[in-house]
Amino acid sequence: MQDVLFLGNGINRAFNGDSWNNLVEKISKEYESSLTADDVKHLPFPMKVVALSGDRVDKAMQFISKDMNFVNSERQSELIRRIFDLPIENIITANYTFELEQISGIKPSLYSYRKIRKFTKGCKGKEDKFGLFRYYQPDNSDKKIWHIHGDITAPSTVIMGNYYYGKLLSEIQVYTANFIRRYNTLTKRGLVCAEQSWVDSFLTKNVHILGFGLDLSEADIWWLICCKKRNFPDTKIYFYVPKDKKHPLGKAKEALLLSYNVDIIDDIPFDGECERFYHRAIERIESEIKNGGKTNEIV
């Protein structure tokens, strides 16, 4: 399989649009912050947690993780089922929650999630912070689900704030340099380079980004996008945004994405109903995969 899905929290927000705002409000009250959610509204979510908790990120995540479970309706389950059934082996997600695992039949409990946690052969020792080699694979499934910014089974793994984003980016940069050397050496010999991390798939395969705002605070992802352009120019990134919204990304971010050779898919009709947009986007991704990137516009 030559395609990868990169999934953000937009899928959940389509059914519970104020979920992040609720979490921010809870953190503000728990830490009796002098700041309100409105005071930090212009900060990216990971930085809001830092500001409101006084940089007590680990404790803040332990406090709110029990409430981070978003599968709450049959319509949401139907949408997630369509995502899970895409002909894609690797699903990369920035979400901390386990909606994808739940839809595969896993009971919604930390114990059940931990039972399907696995590590690649690239993992040396115990990986207890950064999820470069950690994935979840439901029984009787070939799907690998990578929670690249941590997950609720271990709140200490959640990437929040400048310190942890910087540490994660450093880990990715060191790993990527070694991976590119290994990849080039093996491919020159006509050998297959076995995947050892989600980074491998992101760099070497076509990536479909859906429901992820790609805020500029996501330094790890922006760096990988740039690295992918420089080292694997024959692979593609497709970034899905609604049609008929004037500059939904903003002109500056759109220009940045285009500079990195990202294909902005902005011809999917949007009538104000996010759920309907995501169903159309999934149909478009299915078509992209089936036809090798040559598709007709969804109407």
Phi, psi and omega per residue, in radians:
M1 nan 2.274 -3.016
Q2 -1.879 0.206 -3.118
D3 -2.190 2.630 3.140
V4 -2.271 2.482 3.051
L5 -1.799 2.291 3.045
F6 -1.966 1.983 -2.984
L7 -1.952 2.331 3.084
G8 -1.919 -3.008 -3.039
N9 -1.434 -0.022 3.119
G10 -1.027 -0.562 3.114
I11 -1.053 -0.752 3.130
N12 -1.267 -0.681 -3.106
R13 -1.156 -0.382 3.088
A14 -1.107 -0.363 -3.113
F15 -1.984 -0.259 -3.131
N16 -2.606 1.226 -2.926
G17 -1.032 -0.414 -3.088
D18 -1.822 0.326 -3.053
S19 -1.044 -0.818 3.141
W20 -1.138 -0.686 3.117
N21 -1.070 -0.683 3.101
N22 -1.092 -0.735 3.132
L23 -1.108 -0.718 3.124
V24 -1.104 -0.728 3.110
E25 -1.075 -0.714 3.140
K26 -1.121 -0.696 3.121
I27 -1.144 -0.725 3.127
S28 -1.042 -0.742 -3.135
K29 -1.265 -0.713 -3.102
E30 -1.081 -0.680 -3.087
Y31 -1.724 0.151 3.102
E32 0.820 0.797 -3.100
S33 -1.200 2.545 3.044
S34 -1.310 -0.196 3.116
L35 -1.641 2.623 3.030
T36 -1.849 2.935 3.083
A37 -1.029 -0.587 3.139
D38 -1.189 -0.565 3.141
D39 -1.114 -0.539 -3.063
V40 -1.905 0.295 -3.000
K41 -1.100 -0.421 -3.117
H42 -1.553 -0.067 3.077
L43 -1.479 2.594 2.987
P44 -1.065 2.690 -3.074
F45 -0.930 -0.803 -3.123
P46 -1.040 -0.552 -3.129
M47 -1.423 -0.465 3.062
K48 -1.067 -0.743 -3.128
V49 -1.082 -0.708 3.123
V50 -1.080 -0.858 -3.070
A51 -1.123 -0.757 -3.050
L52 -1.343 -0.471 -3.127
S53 -1.697 -0.009 -3.071
G54 1.163 0.634 -3.141
D55 1.177 0.395 3.020
R56 -1.654 1.114 -2.966
V57 -1.139 -0.825 -3.092
D58 -1.019 -0.805 -3.133
K59 -1.173 -0.645 3.118
A60 -1.092 -0.720 -3.132
M61 -1.215 -0.628 3.065
Q62 -1.092 -0.635 -3.123
F63 -1.181 -0.755 -3.025
I64 -1.663 -0.200 -3.017
S65 -1.083 -0.549 -3.109
K66 -1.164 -0.338 -3.132
D67 -1.673 -0.020 -3.029
M68 -1.617 1.273 3.120
N69 -2.449 1.914 -2.864
F70 -1.845 -0.136 -3.118
V71 -1.317 1.823 -2.981
N72 -2.348 0.202 3.126
S73 -2.760 2.788 3.108
E74 -1.147 -0.625 -3.139
R75 -1.163 -0.688 3.086
Q76 -1.145 -0.729 3.111
S77 -1.063 -0.687 3.134
E78 -1.094 -0.746 -3.138
L79 -1.158 -0.780 -3.131
I80 -1.157 -0.608 3.080
R81 -1.072 -0.732 3.109
R82 -1.100 -0.667 3.099
I83 -1.131 -0.825 -3.093
F84 -1.098 -0.551 -3.086
D85 -1.497 -0.006 3.072
L86 -1.040 2.561 -3.136
P87 -1.297 1.105 -3.082
I88 -2.345 2.327 -3.133
E89 -1.491 -0.747 -3.078
N90 -1.813 2.120 3.037
I91 -1.976 2.012 3.091
I92 -1.695 2.267 -3.132
T93 -2.362 2.442 3.053
A94 -1.536 0.002 -3.116
N95 -1.373 2.592 3.107
Y96 -1.578 -0.165 -3.003
T97 -1.739 2.969 -2.942
F98 -2.056 0.738 3.127
E99 -1.107 -0.624 3.130
L100 -1.185 -0.740 3.117
E101 -1.167 -0.663 3.125
Q102 -1.064 -0.724 -3.070
I103 -1.185 -0.349 3.119
S104 -1.438 -0.057 3.110
G105 1.911 0.000 3.120
I106 -1.291 2.322 3.117
K107 -1.139 2.460 -3.108
P108 -1.309 1.364 3.098
S109 -2.574 2.616 -3.124
L110 -1.064 -0.638 3.131
Y111 -1.086 -0.783 -3.134
S112 -1.127 -0.677 3.131
Y113 -1.161 -0.755 -3.112
R114 -1.108 -0.528 -3.128
K115 -1.134 -0.458 -3.105
I116 -1.809 0.192 3.087
R117 -1.327 2.325 -3.128
K118 -2.371 2.882 3.127
F119 -2.288 2.528 3.110
T120 -1.368 2.980 3.108
K121 -1.197 -0.229 3.110
G122 -1.328 -0.210 -3.105
C123 -1.345 2.104 3.109
K124 -1.835 1.909 -3.092
G125 1.403 -2.629 -3.067
K126 -1.734 2.121 3.095
E127 -1.668 1.733 -3.044
D128 -1.939 0.099 3.133
K129 -2.254 -1.078 -3.049
F130 -1.771 2.310 -2.994
G131 -1.590 0.855 3.110
L132 -1.227 -0.536 -3.038
F133 -2.077 0.089 -3.056
R134 -1.812 2.248 3.097
Y135 -2.479 2.948 3.114
Y136 -2.087 2.321 -3.108
Q137 -2.323 1.857 3.106
P138 -1.029 2.581 3.121
D139 -1.006 2.536 3.110
N140 1.037 0.575 3.128
S141 -2.427 2.563 3.066
D142 -1.675 0.123 -3.121
K143 -1.356 2.345 2.995
K144 -1.962 2.139 -3.102
I145 -1.947 2.062 -3.051
W146 -1.866 1.984 3.053
H147 -1.605 1.592 -2.894
I148 -1.332 -0.275 3.112
H149 -1.976 0.453 3.123
G150 1.609 3.067 -3.124
D151 -2.661 2.977 -3.007
I152 -1.306 -0.165 3.075
T153 -1.249 -0.378 3.133
A154 -2.543 1.521 -3.073
P155 -0.946 -0.442 3.141
S156 -1.194 -0.252 3.126
T157 -1.525 -0.166 -3.059
V158 -1.249 2.255 -3.121
I159 -1.487 1.966 -3.140
M160 -2.394 2.321 3.004
G161 1.458 2.947 -3.034
N162 -1.095 -0.685 -3.078
Y163 -1.066 -0.876 -3.066
Y164 -1.293 -0.593 3.057
Y165 -1.120 -0.688 3.107
G166 -1.130 -0.744 3.115
K167 -1.108 -0.750 3.138
L168 -1.094 -0.790 -3.140
L169 -1.066 -0.692 3.102
S170 -1.067 -0.769 3.110
E171 -1.077 -0.741 -3.130
I172 -1.133 -0.731 -3.120
Q173 -1.114 -0.763 3.118
V174 -1.107 -0.812 -3.134
Y175 -1.099 -0.764 -3.065
T176 -1.091 -0.712 3.115
A177 -1.029 -0.764 3.116
N178 -1.195 -0.673 -3.132
F179 -1.117 -0.786 -3.103
I180 -1.087 -0.714 3.083
R181 -1.079 -0.790 3.139
R182 -1.117 -0.772 -3.124
Y183 -1.067 -0.845 -3.107
N184 -1.121 -0.706 3.141
T185 -1.095 -0.811 -3.087
L186 -1.237 -0.730 -3.099
T187 -1.183 -0.571 3.071
K188 -1.110 -0.497 3.114
R189 -1.545 0.007 -3.124
G190 1.367 0.353 -3.106
L191 -1.818 2.718 3.115
V192 -1.487 2.332 3.101
C193 -1.577 1.862 -3.102
A194 -1.118 2.383 -3.124
E195 -1.278 2.369 3.130
Q196 -2.136 -0.101 -3.086
S197 -2.758 2.821 3.041
W198 -1.111 -0.455 3.113
V199 -1.049 -0.670 3.125
D200 -0.997 -0.856 -3.113
S201 -1.147 -0.726 -3.133
F202 -1.037 -0.722 -3.068
L203 -1.369 -0.655 -2.948
T204 -1.757 -0.120 -3.101
K205 -2.141 2.925 3.043
N206 -1.268 2.345 -3.049
V207 -2.044 2.258 3.075
H208 -1.888 1.998 -3.106
I209 -1.750 2.098 -3.065
L210 -2.340 2.283 3.050
G211 1.261 0.362 -3.107
F212 -2.145 2.099 -3.033
G213 -1.250 -0.322 -3.135
L214 0.919 0.920 3.074
D215 -1.042 2.647 -3.109
L216 -1.154 -0.239 3.061
S217 -1.259 -0.285 -3.129
E218 -1.385 1.176 -3.009
A219 -1.072 -0.582 -3.121
D220 -1.127 -0.740 -3.099
I221 -1.274 -0.720 3.104
W222 -1.073 -0.698 3.129
W223 -1.118 -0.737 3.141
L224 -1.167 -0.619 3.083
I225 -1.068 -0.782 3.104
C226 -1.126 -0.755 3.137
C227 -1.099 -0.673 3.135
K228 -1.104 -0.754 3.120
K229 -1.062 -0.729 -3.048
R230 -1.315 -0.604 -2.994
N231 -1.918 -0.379 -3.138
F232 -2.359 1.074 -3.016
P233 -1.157 -0.266 3.137
D234 -1.450 -0.123 3.092
T235 -1.677 2.815 -3.016
K236 -2.135 2.716 2.923
I237 -2.156 2.209 3.083
Y238 -1.914 2.152 -3.106
F239 -2.010 2.035 -2.967
Y240 -1.683 2.149 3.086
V241 -2.329 2.702 -3.112
P242 -1.175 2.556 3.030
K243 -1.393 2.807 3.021
D244 1.188 0.324 2.978
K245 -1.993 2.152 -3.045
K246 -1.169 1.994 -3.141
H247 0.790 1.093 -3.104
P248 -1.072 -0.431 3.131
L249 -1.566 -0.367 -2.922
G250 1.585 2.488 -3.043
K251 -1.085 -0.658 -3.074
A252 -1.165 -0.820 -3.130
K253 -1.179 -0.665 3.095
E254 -1.045 -0.763 3.123
A255 -1.122 -0.653 3.129
L256 -1.146 -0.773 3.117
L257 -1.081 -0.763 3.135
L258 -1.130 -0.606 3.104
S259 -1.095 -0.533 3.132
Y260 -1.638 0.275 3.078
N261 1.114 0.499 3.053
V262 -1.408 2.301 3.067
D263 -1.454 1.961 3.116
I264 -1.521 1.951 -3.140
I265 -1.574 1.750 -3.038
D266 -2.165 0.452 -3.136
D267 -1.891 0.250 3.110
I268 -1.550 2.090 -3.065
P269 -0.978 2.491 3.111
F270 -2.355 2.104 -3.115
D271 -1.895 0.323 -3.113
G272 1.682 -0.170 -3.122
E273 -1.779 1.839 -3.059
C274 -1.097 -0.678 -3.118
E275 -1.029 -0.765 -3.131
R276 -1.162 -0.671 3.098
F277 -1.049 -0.755 -3.101
Y278 -1.175 -0.643 3.069
H279 -1.087 -0.718 3.125
R280 -1.179 -0.656 3.129
A281 -1.146 -0.694 3.111
I282 -1.104 -0.728 3.080
E283 -1.053 -0.689 3.132
R284 -1.151 -0.729 3.134
I285 -1.105 -0.740 3.083
E286 -0.989 -0.756 -3.123
S287 -1.189 -0.719 3.111
E288 -1.004 -0.811 -3.095
I289 -1.163 -0.777 -3.093
K290 -1.114 -0.676 -3.016
N291 -1.843 0.222 3.077
G292 1.125 0.631 3.075
G293 1.610 -0.028 3.122
K294 -1.895 1.790 -3.056
T295 -2.278 2.839 3.022
N296 -1.632 2.756 3.140
E297 -1.158 2.405 3.076
I298 -1.410 2.275 3.142
V299 -2.139 nan nan
